[in-house]
Amino acid sequence: MSTHDSSPPSQRRAVLVTGGAGFIGSHLADALLSRGERVVVLDDLSSGDRVRVPSAARFVKGDIRDASLPDLLKAERVGTVFHLAAQVDVRKSVLDPVGDASVNVLGTVNVARASAEAGVAQIVFSSSGGAIYGDPQGERADEDHPLCPCSPYGAAKLAGEKYLQALAIDGGFAVALLRYANVYGPRQDGRGEAGVIGIWMRRLLDGQEAIINGDGLQTRDFVFVADVVSANLATFSGHVAGTFNVGTGVETNLADLYRKTAIACGTARPAVHGAAKPGEQRRSVLDPTRTGTALGLTTWVTLDQGLRATAEWFRTQPATVSS
């Protein structure tokens, strides 16, 4: 049971998870329920899946840009908003920056406006480390690293951060900004524009080839979804405000990642190299030192451990025909 509110369930303040039918949001909703929280999930199901929403949560199908959002927050007596709903495809943001900004900027502004009107105490925002910092200057990017987004998606996430901080001044809510590295784990989609680990695992387990774009020497920081959930819970438990990187600090190139992914999937199938993506970052790795000090997260699931757990989950899923 959470220590936040010992009132009977019907009187307890709720937590709202926007994007709670998504990969990360559904894991977070599960964890909050296991702590005894009253959880409301808001998702428009444009990319989320209703099946992922835990049965003990109240599900509301809706858009974060809806003008009636304050009414929902007031009716449910929401104390904390975990804001994960987003347009997350970088390539779509390049093709349609207006649509990306509509969701990721205006949607976030509306969440902040509604939270202020409804008396919400805290907003925990799922931001993006790699997309905001660009290629790290030096070994790893810490929270004070220059902000150099190289895609409309990164620019929109940064704008969302700044709007939340600005609107919190008069809105009376605390803001925690969580800048994620590349998140992976069970429930990650294995289709379309999902994270590379999910795409590779689905294809390899379906007996299909997996493609590395470019030479495979581009690097990323891969963080397991359970660690991301822990970071969210830590900001909630301590009512913490501030900006925090959520990454392992370990840099892995895609060629090594593929090798580890193939091992986790039990296959020796070699990767196929495709054309490099135009404008793709060469490096991305976050410094989690502040997160360890402020949130107490000092150990992270290793990539080998996380890949094994993710492959085990994918094996339970029906095979698909990938394009």
JOCORPE-V695595 format. One record per residue. RES is the residue in one letter. BURIAL is b if it has 9 or more other C-alpha atoms within 8 Angstrom, else e. D_LAST is the distance of its C-alpha to the last C-alpha in Angstrom with 2 decimals. Layout:
BEGIN
RES;BURIAL;D_LAST
RES;BURIAL;D_LAST
END
This chain:
BEGIN
M;e;44.77
S;e;44.32
T;e;47.47
H;e;46.63
D;e;48.16
S;e;50.16
S;e;50.65
P;e;49.77
P;e;46.08
S;e;46.96
Q;e;48.73
R;b;46.48
R;b;44.52
A;b;40.80
V;b;37.91
L;b;35.06
V;b;31.49
T;b;29.47
G;b;25.75
G;b;26.84
A;b;23.90
G;b;21.64
F;b;20.94
I;b;24.21
G;b;26.24
S;b;26.04
H;b;27.27
L;b;30.04
A;b;31.04
D;b;31.41
A;b;33.58
L;b;35.73
L;b;36.38
S;e;37.41
R;e;40.02
G;e;41.45
E;b;40.17
R;b;39.71
V;b;36.12
V;b;34.71
V;b;30.99
L;b;30.04
D;b;26.43
D;b;25.04
L;b;21.86
S;e;19.74
S;e;17.61
G;b;19.85
D;b;20.10
R;e;23.53
V;e;23.30
R;b;23.57
V;b;26.90
P;b;29.83
S;e;32.10
A;e;35.15
A;b;33.92
R;e;34.63
F;b;31.47
V;e;31.76
K;e;28.98
G;e;29.73
D;e;29.07
I;b;30.71
R;b;31.96
D;e;33.96
A;e;37.68
S;e;38.63
L;b;37.18
P;b;40.75
D;e;41.76
L;e;39.16
L;b;40.25
K;b;43.88
A;e;43.52
E;b;41.77
R;b;44.11
V;b;41.31
G;b;42.67
T;b;39.57
V;b;36.27
F;b;33.28
H;b;31.16
L;b;27.48
A;b;25.93
A;e;24.10
Q;b;21.35
V;e;19.82
D;b;17.12
V;b;18.96
R;e;16.87
K;b;17.44
S;b;21.05
V;b;21.31
L;e;20.00
D;e;22.08
P;b;24.89
V;e;27.00
G;e;24.58
D;b;24.08
A;b;27.86
S;b;28.48
V;b;26.81
N;b;27.54
V;b;31.00
L;b;32.48
G;b;30.99
T;b;32.57
V;b;35.81
N;b;35.92
V;b;35.48
A;b;38.37
R;b;40.48
A;b;40.04
S;b;40.81
A;b;43.98
E;b;45.11
A;b;44.51
G;b;46.21
V;b;43.23
A;b;44.47
Q;b;41.35
I;b;37.87
V;b;35.48
F;b;32.77
S;b;29.43
S;b;29.18
S;b;27.37
G;b;29.19
G;b;27.03
A;b;26.19
I;b;29.91
Y;b;31.60
G;b;29.55
D;b;30.28
P;b;33.12
Q;e;36.57
G;e;37.96
E;e;36.69
R;b;35.13
A;b;34.91
D;b;37.32
E;e;37.82
D;e;40.28
H;b;37.96
P;e;37.76
L;e;35.10
C;e;32.93
P;b;29.63
C;b;27.45
S;b;25.00
P;b;25.75
Y;b;24.26
G;b;26.82
A;b;29.55
A;b;28.93
K;b;29.10
L;b;32.29
A;b;33.70
G;b;33.04
E;b;35.03
K;e;37.88
Y;b;38.10
L;b;38.31
Q;b;41.06
A;e;42.93
L;b;42.79
A;b;43.82
I;e;47.19
D;e;48.39
G;b;45.94
G;b;47.52
F;b;44.38
A;b;43.44
V;b;40.15
A;b;38.18
L;b;35.39
L;b;32.92
R;b;30.92
Y;b;27.98
A;b;26.50
N;b;22.85
V;b;22.74
Y;b;20.84
G;b;21.58
P;b;21.15
R;e;19.41
Q;b;17.13
D;b;13.76
G;b;10.99
R;b;8.22
G;e;7.87
E;e;11.12
A;b;12.91
G;b;15.26
V;e;14.34
I;b;15.98
G;b;14.04
I;b;10.63
W;b;12.24
M;b;14.02
R;b;11.36
R;b;9.55
L;b;13.09
L;b;14.46
D;b;11.89
G;e;13.02
Q;e;10.12
E;b;10.95
A;b;11.18
I;b;11.87
I;b;15.13
N;b;15.64
G;b;19.15
D;b;21.86
G;b;21.16
L;b;24.67
Q;b;23.88
T;b;25.11
R;b;24.59
D;b;26.59
F;b;24.64
V;b;26.46
F;b;26.02
V;b;25.76
A;e;29.11
D;b;30.85
V;b;29.53
V;b;30.94
S;b;34.18
A;b;34.54
N;b;34.23
L;b;36.77
A;b;39.12
T;b;39.34
F;b;39.97
S;e;42.59
G;e;44.54
H;e;43.97
V;b;43.04
A;b;42.50
G;e;41.22
T;b;38.24
F;b;36.57
N;b;33.83
V;b;31.66
G;b;30.44
T;b;31.63
G;b;33.02
V;b;31.26
E;b;29.23
T;b;26.43
N;b;24.56
L;b;20.87
A;b;21.80
D;e;24.05
L;b;21.62
Y;b;19.07
R;e;22.00
K;b;23.08
T;b;19.69
A;b;19.41
I;b;22.99
A;b;22.38
C;b;19.62
G;e;22.05
T;e;20.21
A;e;21.41
R;e;18.13
P;e;18.52
A;b;16.28
V;e;14.89
H;b;16.24
G;e;14.63
A;e;16.60
A;e;18.42
K;e;17.76
P;e;20.81
G;e;23.38
E;e;21.87
Q;e;24.67
R;e;25.95
R;b;27.52
S;b;27.57
V;b;29.89
L;b;32.13
D;b;35.74
P;b;36.26
T;e;40.06
R;b;40.98
T;b;38.70
G;b;40.48
T;b;43.86
A;e;43.39
L;b;40.99
G;e;41.92
L;b;38.47
T;e;39.39
T;e;37.16
W;b;33.40
V;b;31.05
T;e;30.30
L;b;26.82
D;e;27.25
Q;e;28.46
G;b;25.74
L;b;22.94
R;b;24.64
A;b;24.93
T;b;21.32
A;b;20.16
E;e;22.70
W;b;21.23
F;b;17.62
R;e;19.19
T;e;20.61
Q;e;17.38
P;e;15.75
A;e;12.88
T;e;9.50
V;e;6.63
S;e;3.75
S;e;0.00
END
